[in-house]
Amino acid sequence: MSALPAWAEPRTAIVTGGASGIGLAIAERLAAEGASVAIFDRNADAASEAAEKITASGYRAIGLGVDVTDRARIDEAVEEVRRKIGPPTILVNSAGMDGFEPFLKISAESWQRLLAVNLTGTFDCCQAVVPDMIDAGWGRIINISSSSAQTGNPWMVHYSAAKAGVVGFTKALAKELGPKGITVNTVPPGFIDTPMLRRTEENGFLGPGIEAAESTTPMRRVGKPEDIAAACAYLAREDAGYVTGQVIPVNGGRTI
């Protein structure tokens, strides 16, 4: 039996926060699956370098400097994607920002900043891209949330709240867009070995550290960005068309 193609026709994907960590792994995996990929990242140089790396591997990618808190820039970049590699019908919202502050020390500015990046940025990117999906009668939206949305974490009230908002947003949007042929799902990662996780450990916000997390994870290892990319690749495929509104944790069994 021959392998099923990922998509019945060529697809264009946008991955936000795609220049490093989980976002980069997702961009690389979708490109390898056959999608043309646009990497959005606040660091424009890093976005271009990541796209060049993917292109050097024989796939199609472009990198654009995009801050997901800037709606005007999002709209400009999506239009550039349409012109250069085609209307986007796959969107992975991976751009994110963590934060560690005692509840009573969280300022209004800090609260708003984390919501702007983690929740409002997801809303704005979806709103910018969904018209292309409606026109195509087909779409895949995958929002990267966090296990913190499921369990909560001390010193991360703002982050946990924003990521929990992503879960509710995903479920509601899935019901609204399902009749249009568009699926919307969220993947909350657990401990994933990324530059963000390493910074968290270095700053003393990871309790006993990464090695201790490994010992208390049923799979006895910390996750890799590629683990998240594999889940996203499935959700973006043609044959995931009956999966929508779902929270699909990838955490080695830490949160069940």
Secondary structure in CASP SS format (residue, H / E / C, confidence):
PFRMAT SS
TARGET T0000
AUTHOR 0000-0000-0000
METHOD secondary structure of the structure
MODEL  1
M C 1.00
S C 1.00
A C 1.00
L C 1.00
P C 1.00
A C 1.00
W C 1.00
A C 1.00
E C 1.00
P C 1.00
R C 1.00
T E 1.00
A E 1.00
I E 1.00
V E 1.00
T E 1.00
G C 1.00
G C 1.00
A C 1.00
S C 1.00
G H 1.00
I H 1.00
G H 1.00
L H 1.00
A H 1.00
I H 1.00
A H 1.00
E H 1.00
R H 1.00
L H 1.00
A H 1.00
A H 1.00
E H 1.00
G C 1.00
A C 1.00
S E 1.00
V E 1.00
A E 1.00
I E 1.00
F E 1.00
D E 1.00
R C 1.00
N C 1.00
A H 1.00
D H 1.00
A H 1.00
A H 1.00
S H 1.00
E H 1.00
A H 1.00
A H 1.00
E H 1.00
K H 1.00
I H 1.00
T H 1.00
A H 1.00
S C 1.00
G C 1.00
Y C 1.00
R C 1.00
A E 1.00
I E 1.00
G E 1.00
L E 1.00
G E 1.00
V C 1.00
D C 1.00
V C 1.00
T C 1.00
D C 1.00
R H 1.00
A H 1.00
R H 1.00
I H 1.00
D H 1.00
E H 1.00
A H 1.00
V H 1.00
E H 1.00
E H 1.00
V H 1.00
R H 1.00
R H 1.00
K H 1.00
I H 1.00
G C 1.00
P C 1.00
P C 1.00
T C 1.00
I E 1.00
L E 1.00
V E 1.00
N E 1.00
S C 1.00
A C 1.00
G C 1.00
M C 1.00
D C 1.00
G C 1.00
F C 1.00
E C 1.00
P C 1.00
F H 1.00
L H 1.00
K H 1.00
I C 1.00
S C 1.00
A H 1.00
E H 1.00
S H 1.00
W H 1.00
Q H 1.00
R H 1.00
L H 1.00
L H 1.00
A H 1.00
V H 1.00
N H 1.00
L H 1.00
T H 1.00
G H 1.00
T H 1.00
F H 1.00
D H 1.00
C H 1.00
C H 1.00
Q H 1.00
A H 1.00
V H 1.00
V H 1.00
P H 1.00
D H 1.00
M H 1.00
I H 1.00
D H 1.00
A H 1.00
G C 1.00
W C 1.00
G E 1.00
R E 1.00
I E 1.00
I E 1.00
N E 1.00
I E 1.00
S C 1.00
S C 1.00
S C 1.00
S H 1.00
A H 1.00
Q H 1.00
T H 1.00
G C 1.00
N C 1.00
P C 1.00
W C 1.00
M C 1.00
V H 1.00
H H 1.00
Y H 1.00
S H 1.00
A H 1.00
A H 1.00
K H 1.00
A H 1.00
G H 1.00
V H 1.00
V H 1.00
G H 1.00
F H 1.00
T H 1.00
K H 1.00
A H 1.00
L H 1.00
A H 1.00
K H 1.00
E H 1.00
L H 1.00
G H 1.00
P H 1.00
K H 1.00
G C 1.00
I E 1.00
T E 1.00
V E 1.00
N E 1.00
T E 1.00
V E 1.00
P C 1.00
P E 1.00
G C 1.00
F C 1.00
I E 1.00
D C 1.00
T C 1.00
P H 1.00
M H 1.00
L H 1.00
R H 1.00
R H 1.00
T H 1.00
E H 1.00
E H 1.00
N C 1.00
G C 1.00
F C 1.00
L C 1.00
G C 1.00
P C 1.00
G C 1.00
I H 1.00
E H 1.00
A H 1.00
A H 1.00
E H 1.00
S H 1.00
T C 1.00
T C 1.00
P C 1.00
M C 1.00
R C 1.00
R C 1.00
V C 1.00
G E 1.00
K C 1.00
P H 1.00
E H 1.00
D H 1.00
I H 1.00
A H 1.00
A H 1.00
A H 1.00
C H 1.00
A H 1.00
Y H 1.00
L H 1.00
A H 1.00
R C 1.00
E H 1.00
D H 1.00
A H 1.00
G C 1.00
Y C 1.00
V C 1.00
T C 1.00
G C 1.00
Q C 1.00
V E 1.00
I C 1.00
P C 1.00
V E 1.00
N C 1.00
G C 1.00
G C 1.00
R C 1.00
T C 1.00
I C 1.00
END
